[in-house]
Amino acid sequence: MDITQILLAAQSPDGNLRSAAEGNIKQFQEQNLPNFLLSLSVELSNDERPPESRRLAGIILKNSLDAKDSAKKELLIQQWVSLDPSIKLQIKESLLITLGSSVGDARQTSSQVIAKIASIEIPRREWQDLIAKLLSNMTQPGASAPLKQATLEALGYVCEEIPPEHLEQDQVNAVLTAVVQGMNQTELSSEVRLAAVKALYNALDFAESNFANEMERTFIMKVICDTAVSKEVEIRQAAFECLVAIASTYYVHLDPYMQTIFNLTANAVKGDEEPVALQAVEFWSTICEEEIELQEEYEGSDDANSTVNYRFIEKALPSLVPMLLETLLKQEEDQEQDDNAWNISMSGGTCLGLIARTVGDAIVPLVMPFVEANITKPDWRCREAATFAFGSILDGPSLEKLAPLVQAGLDFLLNTMNDPNSQVKDTTAWTLGRVFELLHSPCSTNPIISNANLPRIMAVLLESSKDVPNVAEKVCGAIYFLAQGYEDAEPASSLLTPYLPNVIAALLTAADRGDMTHVRLRASAYEALNEIVRVSNIPETSSIIGQLLQEIMRRLNLTFDHQIFSSGDKEKQSDLQALLCGVLQVIIQKLSSSDAKSIIAQTADQLMLLFLRVFACHSATVHEEAMLAIGALAYATGPDFVKYMPEFFKYLEAGLQNYEEYQVCSISVGVVGDICRALEDKILPFCDGIMTVLLKDLSNSQLNRSVKPPIFSCFGDIALAIGENFEKYLPYAMPMLQGAAELLVVLDQNDEDMVDYGNQLRRGIFEAYSGILQGIKGAKAQLMIPYAGHLLQFTEAVYKDRSRLMDESVTKAAVAVLGDLADTLGPISKDLFKSHLFHVEFLRECLDLDDEVRETASWTQGMINQAIVS
């Protein structure tokens, strides 16, 4: 097969030629993978072949080594590992030769493929001479600029692909030396210098011991700071990107260099091109994030003043804040129309917000003079910058410091919602949202929002919800936060009752305006509506919410008539259905937790019909929202929900089997729990189907692991619902529980993700045992005797493993299961508890924990005492 011709034909405008060529490529790949990959590498390396065939050869080669999907990636890695070593050697030699090609595309592709192979081989202690070979390209006399550039790119990609522990320190030193030489001003080619800076950025994670050595660190920092004033914009930008990465990775080593960096960033922010200035601001944002993290870490501990926190922000405050305030005046026209806009004024405001969180009250006197000086100026830029500055510093300073300013300025902000400039109104609406989110607390002694100013606030918000879509979206956000403030203030939420009909009408009107170009307005309006429903005082508002329920059902019904001509239309329909199902879920939950339950009972049939029609439209996001709404409906209707099960079951089963969209699967598992609690033993006819799918889910290696803990909890829900009928599932469920438990005896405390996930699994297993023990309690209790010893061993192991303390709910679930064991087995458990005395210490330790754990522990103590004494 002539690989060149096939690769060219695969890019032909002629569909027949193209599909025949694609078939040939697939056939070659399947029948002789080693030669296929070798042919591609030869094609890529041959400067006499057409650029088009070389480009495609490189892409296919890269895609033969890596994939986004982890299962496919593992398969590709195994395929490469099992190739004949001599073939692999030839491919790698071809790739290294290609770095010197005269064609830029081929060089770049080759450097990427080299990194993909390195990511497979270097962790396996193979291709150990790769770094040396790449470095020899940099040092050989007369090496061309393109070769050096491609080599540096390859080094950068290799560092990006492999974890730091897989390179020896002498290799790291050699890489850093080559990279730093490439950055040197004596290097005439700017392309080489840019590639070197980018390679350094990727290599920084490897340089831990170099940064620990003062001499080496100072040398690296000097080279980066020198590079930050190069004459090429792209190189300056890349150098600042290195400084940002160093701020995050090597904060503890920065102190001696901060004055130099401050001067560099100040000059860049004041006078450099925007891409460079953005990175200069990002440096300070990153320092803020580090210092906020340090403050949170040491909060309340004795080493709060430890040397680790240099308080760089506090020290730089008098110069840093004025510099950032100036950036706020550099807005772009119409930036508020573009959801993806990011420029120096937005970056400066974000950094101010982080500084406020870092230093608290100290920022207020530095910002307020700027606000006061600019807020009434005729130039819209000044008014917008002043409002943005004020809104940016509301999170961090104390309520005592901010409340007087907000109380004095609230009326001014409300007036500004009539500003002639749209951008000023947009920022003002955002600022009002921030005020309501961060400072509105109805229960405080001097609340920001009171009976006196609420009428004016509501009038302005309702009027402004009719403004241009981007302003209206921020206004919906402000209504959301205004309502949220009343969430835990029951009597105070009555203040909103008189405004409810008008607010609901305004939000529905705003949602209708949120057409395809302003989808965020529609989502924002419905989210605000949800929050209004959540906080409404039902005795006063049940008829209004009942009317809203009918309106949302009407809207959902209309979505089935949408004309679907394209995938865009389908997506639009799905998004709207998801939002409407979300509102229905909130209404059902609100009405079912009150005396207004009858409203749900009267509409349950219509609601269920709508949800089933939504399922028939097939889309993952809608599937999730409709499934959650059905869970709420099951809770609201209780045992009556059984009449919907025959029709609903096929959709529930499909949800439980949806491995690809695992969130759908996870939510479906949660809904099984809701239905179990609603139907109790009426769920029995459906349990064989549900248990079969759940057991399959647990055995499926492709299902996202986060779904597995709720599945175990679900076993407990099913057992509680069907009682001793769970007996038939014990031979299948118990080995699953025991097998999972054995893997979780001790968790590696250095792996935070594993500890977090392991604790979720532990809790799921304990909840499963608790449900099964309570369900089988009574005549068939002795069925649990064979499993009791294993359960106690597992509980003891978890008790002794300190990583359980990272999640108090694990302790509570473990204590509860001991009580359930004693309660279910009664006197039979006497000897078991006597031979596993860890429970004495465990329960004593629980007396120092929160009320819930204490209560559970004292109940468990009573159960164990009863079992031992009887």
N, C-alpha and C positions, 0 to 999 in steps of 0.2 A: 504494500500500500504506500502511495506517495503521500506522506503526512502533510507536506506543504500544500498540495492541491486540495486535500480534504479540509484543512484548516481554513483555506481561502473560501472554499465552497460553503463552509458552515456560516460564512458571513455574507453570502450572496443575497441580493435583493429578490432573487427568484426562489419562491417558497419551496418548490419541488426539489431544486438543487440543494437547498439548505437542509431540508428534512432528511434527504438521502445521506448527506455528509454527516449530520448528527447521528444517524443510525450507524454509519461506518465507524465513527469515533467510539460510540458505545460498544460496538462489537469488538473493536481492537482492545478496548479497555478491559472488557470482560474475559476475552480469550487469552490475552497475553499481557497482563498488567506490567511485569518488569520491563518488557521491550517498549510498551506504550509510554511509560514514564521516561525511559531513556531517550526515546525518539523525541519527546517533547523538550527535554533538556538540550538535546543536540540542536533542535530547531531554534530554540531560544538563544543559543550561544553562537549561531552561525550568522556573521555579519553580511553574508551574501544573500540571505533569504529575505523576502519582503517583510517590512515592519508589521503588516497586518497579521501575517501568520505567526510571527514571533510573539506578538502581543497576546494572541489567543492561546498559544502554547503555554505562555507563562501563567495566564489566568487558570487554565485547566490544571496545570501542575500544582499551583497553589491550592486550588480547591480539592485536589487529590490528597492533601495533607492535613486539611483543617476544615472544620464546619462549625456553625453556630450551635447546632443541636448536639448535646453532650454525648448521646448514644452513638450518633453518626461519627462524631469526632473520634471516639474511642475505637470504632471499627477501622477508620482510616489510619490511625496510629498503629494498630495491630498489623494492618496490611503492609505498612512501610517497614515495621520492625522485622516482619517475616521475609522480606525480600532478600535475594542472594547478596551477600556483602560486596561482591565484585561489581554488581550492577549499581548498588548504592554509591560505591566509590566513584564510578564513572559519572553518575549524575552530579555528585557533589563537585567533582573536578570541573565539569562543564559549567556549573553555576559560578564557580570562582573565576573561571576564564571570562565569563560574560560581564563581570564587574568592570572589565577593561574595554567593553564594546564601545563603538563610536555612536551607538544609538541610545539616547537617554532613557527611553521607555524600557528597553531590554535591561539596562543596568539597574533601574529601580526595581523592576519585577524580580530580577535575580536576587537583589539584596533582601527582598521580602521572603522569597522562597528559602533562601539560606537560613533565615531566622526561624521559619516554620520547622525546617529539619532540625535545627539546633534545639528547638523547644522539645523535640521528641528524643534526640540522642544525648544531649549533654546531661540531663538528669539520670540517664542510664550509663553514665561514664563512658560514652562513645564520642567520637569526633573531638577528641581532646586537643588536637592540634589546630582546630578551627581558628581560635583567637590569634595564635602565633602566625597562621597563614595570612589572616586579614591584616595584622600589624606589619607584616613584611611588605605589603602593598604600600604602606605609608612611608616606610623607611628606604625602599629600594631607590637607587639613584635615578633621577630623571622620571620618576613616577608622574604620569600625566594628572592634570587637575580632575578630569572626569573619573579616573580610577580612584583617586583619593576621596572624591565626593561619594562615589558609590560604596566605597569601603566603609567610610564613616557612617553612611546610612545603614549599611548592614550591621555594623557594631551597635548602632542605636536600636535597630529592630531586635537584635539578639537580646540586648539588655531589657527590652520591653517584654519579650516573650518568656524569659526564664526567671525563676525565683533567685534572689541574691545568693542563697546558700550553695548554689550549684557552680559558682565560679571560685577558683582558688584566689587567695589574696594577691599573689604575684601576678595573676592574670588581670585582676581588677586594676592593680597599679599600672600595668602596661597599657590597658585600655585608657585609663585616665591620662597617662602621659601622651598617648597618641592624640587624644581628643583635644587636650590643652594645646599641644603643638599646632593642631589644625586651626585653633581659634586665634593663634598668634597673628598680630598685625603684619608680620613679615610674609605671611601667606598671601600671595597676590590675588588668588581667586576668591571672590566673595561667595561663590557657590560652595567651595570647600569650607570656608569659615562658617557659613550658615549650617551646613551639614554637621560640622563639629559641635556647634552650640546645641543643636537638637539632640545629638548623640549624648552630650554631657547631661542634658535634661533626663534622658532615659537611664543614664548610668548612675544618677545620684543615689538611688536606693542601695547601690552596691558599695557606696563610698563611706560606710559607717566608720570603719577604723581610720580612714584617711581624715575624716572630719574630727575624730577624737585626737588627732595629732596636730598640735598648734601650727607647726611650720607648714605642713602640707595643706591644712585648712586655709591658712592665710594666703598661701600661693593660689589655691583654687579661687578663693573669694576675690583676690586682686585681678585675676584673669577675667572673671565674670564682670566685675565692676568696670574694667577697662573696655570690655566688649559692649557694655551697656551704652557707651558713647560712640560706637562705630558710626561711620557715615551712612551705612545702609539701614533703612527702616526695619526691614525684616530681621536683621541680625540684632538690632537693639531690642526689638520685641522679644525675640527668642532668649536673649540674655535676661530680660526682666522675668520671663517665664521661669527661668532657672532660679532666680531670687525668690519667686513665689513658692516654688517647690521646696527650697531650702528653709523658708520661713515655717513651713509645715513640718518638714522632716527633721530639721536640725536647729529648732528654736533655741535650745539650751546653749548652742555655740555662737549665737549671733552678737552678743553684747559688744565685742570690740569693733564691730563693723557698722554699727547702727548709724553713727553720724554720717559716714560716707554714703550709706544707703539712703538716709533721709535726704541728703543733698541731691542725689541722683533722682529719687522719686519726685522731689519738689520741682526740679528742672523739667522732668518729663511731663508732669501734670500741667505745669504752666505753659510750656511752649512746644512740646513734641507732637508728632502725628498721633491721631486718636488711638490706633492699635497699641502704641507704646504707652501712652498715658493710661489706658485702661489697665494694663498689666501693673503699672506703678501703683495705681489705687488698689488693685487686687492684692498687692504685697501687704498693704496695711490692713485690708479686710482679713487676710489670712492670719496676721499677727493677732488681731482681735479674737478670731475664732480660737486660736491656741490659748490665749489668756482667759477667755471665758471658760474654756474646758478645764484649765488649771484651777480657776476659782471654784468651779462646780465640784471638781475632784477633791479639793482640800477644804471645802466648806464645812465648818464645824469641827475640823480636826486640829490637833495641836500644831501641826506644821503648816498652818495657813500662811505664815510669812516665810515659807521655805525659799531657798535661793533660786528654786526652779523658775518662779515667776518674776521676771525682770521688770514687770510693769512698764514696758516700752511705751504703751499707749498713754499712760498717765504722764510719763516724762515728756512725751512729744506733743501733748495736748495743745498748749498755747500756739504752736506753729502749725500743727496738723489740721486742727478744726478750721481756721481761716482758709487754708489752702483748699480744703474740700468744699467749703461754702462757695468759693469762687467757681468751682466746677458746676454748681447747680444752675448757674446763669448761662451755661452753654447748651441749652436745649436745642433739639432739632424741631423744625416746624412739623406739626401733625404727628409727633412721635406717639401720642396717645392712641392714634388709630391703629397702630401696628403692634399686635400682641407680642411679636418677637423682637421688638426694638431693644437695643442695648447700646447705650452711648455713655459718654463721660459724665453727663449730669445724673443719669440713673445710677451709674456705678458709684459716683460720689455720695449720693443719697443713701445708697445701701451701706456704704462704709460708715457714714455718720450714724446710721441705725446700729451697726455693730459696736461702734465706739460708745454709744449711749448704754448698750448692754454691758460693756466692759467697765466703764468708769462711773456709771450712775449719775448722781446729782451734779457731779463736777462739769458735765457738758452743758448744762442749762444756761449758766451765765455767759458762756462763750457763743451760744447760738441765738439767744433771744434778741440781742442788739441787732443782729443781721435781719431777723424776722421783722422787728419793729421798723427798721430803716427802709425795708423794701416792700412791705405788705400793701402800702397805699400808692406806690409809684405809678405813673401813667404807663410805663413800659410793662407789657404783660409778662415778660420774662422775669422781671423783678418780683411781681406778685406771685407768680407760680413758684419761683425758687424759694421765696419766704414761706409759702404754705408747705412746700415739700420738706423744707428744713424742719419746720415745726412737727409735721407728721412723722418724720424720721426718728425723732428723739423721744417718742412717747413710751417706748419699751426700754426700761432700764432704770431711769430715775424714780425716786419714791413718789407715792401718791401725794404725800404732804408737799413735796416740791412742785408737782405738776398741777394739782387740783386748782390752786388759785389762778394759775395761768389759763387753764382750760375754761374755768368758770368765767373769767374775764373775756376770753377770746371766742367762746362758743357762738355768741350772737353775731360776732363779726364773720365767723366761718359760714353761718347760715345765710347771712347777707351775700356772701361771696358766691353762693350758688346761683346768683343772678349775674355774675360777671359776664361781660360781653365776649370774653375769650373762652373757647371750649376747653383748651388745655388747663386753664386756671380752674375751671369748674371740675374737670376730671380729677385733678390733684386734691381739690377741696373735698370732693365726695369721698375720695380714698382716705383723707385725713379724718373726716368725720367717722368713717368706719373704724379707723384705728382708735379714736377717742372712745367710741362705744365698746370696742373689743377689750381695750386695756384698762379703762378707767371707770366704766359705768358699773356701779355696784349699788343696787337699790337699798341694800340693808345697811350701808355705811351711814355715819352720823350726818354727813353733809354731802348727799349724793349729787353727782354731776347732772342727772336728769331727775326732775321733780314735777309735781303737779303744775307748778308755775310755768316751766318752759316746755313741757311735753307737747302742748297744743301747737306751739310754733314749730318745734322740731318736726312733728308729723306733717304739718302743712307744707313745709319746705321739701321734705323727702317725697311726699306724694306728688307734688308739682314737678319736682326734678326727675321723677321716674319717667316722665314723658320726654325728657331731653334726648339729645342724640344718643345712639346706642351705647357708645363706650362710657359716657357719663351715667346713663341709666343703669348700666351693669354695676358700676361702683356704688350707686345709690342702693341697688338691691342688696349689695354686700353690707352697706351701712344698716339697712333695715334688719338684715340677718343678725348682725352683732347687737343691735339695739334690743331685739327680741331675746337673744341668747342671755343677756344680762339678767332676765327675769326667770331663767330656768329653775334655779333653786330658791326662788323668792315667791312662793305660792300666793300669799295675799296681794303682794305688790303687782303680780301679773294682771290683776283686775284693772290696773291703770290702763292697760292696752285695750280692754274690752270695747269701749266706745268707738275706737278707731278701726276695729276688726273688719267690718264690711268694706270700708273704703280701701284699707290696705290690701285686702284679698283682691278686690276689683283692680287696683292699680298693678299688682304683681301679675295677675292673669293677663292684663292688657300688655304689660312689658314682655311677658313670655310670648305673646302672639306676634310681637314685633321682632322677636329673635329669630329671624329667618336664617337661611344658610350662611349669610355673610357675617352674622353676629350670633353664632351658636352660644357664645359664652353668656350673652345677655339672657337667653332663654334658660340656660342651666342655673344662672345666678338667681333669676326670678323664682324658679321652682324651689331652689334650696332655701331662699328666704321664706317662701310660703310654708315649707316643711317646718321651719323653726317657729313661725307664727303659730302653727297648729300645735306644736309640742308644748309651747308655754301658755296656750290659751286656758282660761279658767272654765272648765267644762260646765259646771252648773249654770253659768251665765251664757255660754256660747254654743251649747250643743246643737241648737237649731241652725246656727250659722255654719258650723262645721258639717252638719248633715247636708245642707244645701251645697257646700263646696264638694262633698263626696259625690253628689249627683253630677255636678259640673265636670269633675275630673273623669268620672265614668263616661260621660258624654264625649269628652275629648279623646279618651282612649278608644272608644268605639269608632270615632271618625278616622283614626289612623289606619283602620283596615281598608278604607276606601282609597287610600293614597295610590296614585298611579306609579308603578315601579317600572322605569325604563332602563335603569342603569344601576351599577353597584353603589353609586353616590346616592341615588333615591332610596335604595334599600337601607343604607347607613343612616340616612336622615330619618327614615321611619323608625328604625331600631332605637336611635338615640332618644327620639321623642317618647316612644313607648317605655323606654327605661326610666325616663324622668317621671312620667305619669304613674307608672307602677310604684316608683319610690314615694310619690305623694300619697298614693292609696295605702301603702304600707303604714306610713306615719299616721294617717287618719284612722285606720283600723286599730292600730295600737292605742291611740289616744282615746277613742270611743270605748274600746273594750275594757279599759282599765277604770271605767267609771259607771255611773248609773245609766249612761246613755247606750248601754250594750244593745238595747233593742233595735237601735238604728242599723247596727251591723247585721243582726238576725234577719231584718226585713230585706236587706240588699245582698245577703250572702250568695244566693243563687246567681244573681246577675254578675256579681264580682267574680265568682268562680268561672263563669262562662267566658268573661272577658280575659281572665288569666290564661285559660286553656286556648283561647284564640291567639293570644300572644305567643304561646309556646309553638303553635302551629306555624308561626312566621319564621321560626328557627333563627336565632342569633344569640351568641354567647352572653352579651351584656344584658339583653332583655331577659334572657333566661335567668340570669342572676337576680335581677330586680323582681321579676314575677315570682320567682321561687321564694324570695324573702317575704313578699307580700302574702303568699299562700301560707307560709309559716305563721305569720301574724293572724291570718284568717282562721287557721286551725286552732290557735290559742283562743281566739274570740268565740268560735262556735262550739268548741268542746266536742262531746261525743257525736253531735249532729254532723260533724265533718265527714263521718264514715260514708255518707251517701255520695260524696265526690270521689272517693278512692278508686272505684273501678275505672273511671275515665282518666283520673289524674295519674294513676300508678305507672302507666307507660312512660310518662314524661319524667316522673321521679326516677324511674329505673334508668332512663337515658342519661339523666343528670349524674346519677351515681357512677355511670360508666364512662363519663366524659374525662378521659385521662389527659387529653391535650389541654383543654381549658380547665385547669385544676381548680380554679376559684369556683367554677360552676359545681364541680364535684364536691368541694368542701362545703359550700352553702347547702347543697342537696343533703349532705350528711346531717347538717344542723337542722334541716327541715324534718328529717326522719325523727329526730329528738322531739321537735315541737309536736309532731303528729302523735308520737307515742304518749306524750303527756296529755294530749287532747282526747285520744280515743281509748287509752288504756287497753283492756283485753280485746276491744273490737278491732284492733290492728292485726290480730292473730292470722286471719286468712292471707295476709300479705307478707308475713314474716319470712316464709321460705324464700320468696323472691328477694327480699331485702337482704337477708343474711347471706345468701349465695353471692350477691354482688359485693357486699362489704368484705367477705372473706377473700374474694378474687382481688379486690382493690389492695388489700394488705399484702398479697403475694406479688403484686405487679411492681416490677423494679422501675418502670417508666413513670409511675404516678409520683408527682411532686411529694416529697416527704412530709410537707406541712399538713397534708390531709390525714396522715395516719393517726396522730393523737386523738382528733375528734372521732375517728372511727371506733377506737377502743371505748371512749366515753359513750358512744352510741350503743355499743353492746349492753352497757349498764342501763341505758334508757329503755331498750327493748325488753330486757329482763324484768325491769320494774313494771313495765306495762303488762307483760303476759304471765308474770309470776312463774309458777312451777312448770308451765308449758315450755320454759326455756331449756328444760332438761334435754330435749332432743338436739340442741345446738352445743351442749357442753363438750362433746368429743371433738368438735371442730374449733370452737372459740378458745377453750382453755389452753391447748398446745400453742396457739398463736400468742396468747398473753404470756405464757411461760417463756416461750422462745424470745420474745421481745424483751422481757424482764432480764433475762440472762445477759443481754448485751448492754444493760444500763446500770450494772452494779456500781461501777466507778466511772465517773466522767473526767476527761482530761481538762483540768481547770485552766490550762493555757489557751484552750480553744473556746472562745466565748460563744461562738455560734453553736458549737456542739453541746455546751453546757445548757444553753437556752433551749435548744431542741430536745435534748435528753430529758430535761426537766418537764417539758410539755408532754413528752411520751410517758414519763413516770406518772404524771398526774392523770393522763388518760387511762393508764393501766389500773391505777388505784380506783378511779371512778368506775371503771368496768367491773372490777371485783366487788365494789360496794353495791352497785346496782344488782349484780347477779346474786350476791349474798342476801340482799333484802328481798329480791324477787322469789328466791327459792326457799326462803325462811318458812318453817312450818313442817308439814308432814314429810317433805322430801329433803330436809336440811342435810341428812347424812350424805347426800350426793356430793357435798362440798368437802367432805373429810379428806379425800385423796389429794386435794389441792391446798389444804390449809398449811401444811408444813412448808411448801414452796413459797407460799404467800408471806409467811412470817420471816423466812430467810431473806426474801427480797426486801421486805420492809426494814429489816434490821440493817441490811447492807446500805440502803438509801439513807437510813438514820445516821449511819457512821460516815457517810460520804458528805463532806462539808459543802460540796457544790449545791446541795439541795437548798442551802440557806439563801442562794441567789433568787429563789422564787418561793415565797412563803406559802403559796397555794399548794405546793407539793407536800409541805409539812402537814397542812390541814387535811389534805386528802389521805395521807399516810395514817394519820391519827384516826380519822373517821373509819378507815377500813379495818383497823384493829377493833374498834367498837362494834362494827357490823359483824365481824367474825365471831366475837364473843356473844353478841346478841342472837345470831343465827344458830350457832352450834351449841350454845348454852353450856351445860356441864361437860359435854363431850370435849370442849376446848380446854378444860382445866389443865390437863397434863401438858398440852402444847404451850400454854402461857407460862407454866412453871419451868419448862425447859428452854424458853426464850425470854429471859428476864430483862432484856434490853428495854422492854416497854416501861419499866419503872423509871429509868433515867430519862427516857424520851418524853414521857408525860410530865415529868418534873420540869424539864427544860421548857415545855410549852406554857408553863405558868407565867413566863416572862414575856410572852409574845402578845399579839393584839387580842381584843375581846373575842373575836370569832374563833380564833384558834384555841383560846382559853376555854371557851364554852364547849367546843367539840371535845377537848381533852378531858374536861371534867365529866362529860357524858360517857366518854370511852372508859374512863377510870371506873365509873359506876358499873358499866356492863362487864368489865373484866372481873371486878370484885365479886359481882353476882355469880359469874361463871365459876370462879375459883372456890367460893364459899359453898355453893350448892352441892 
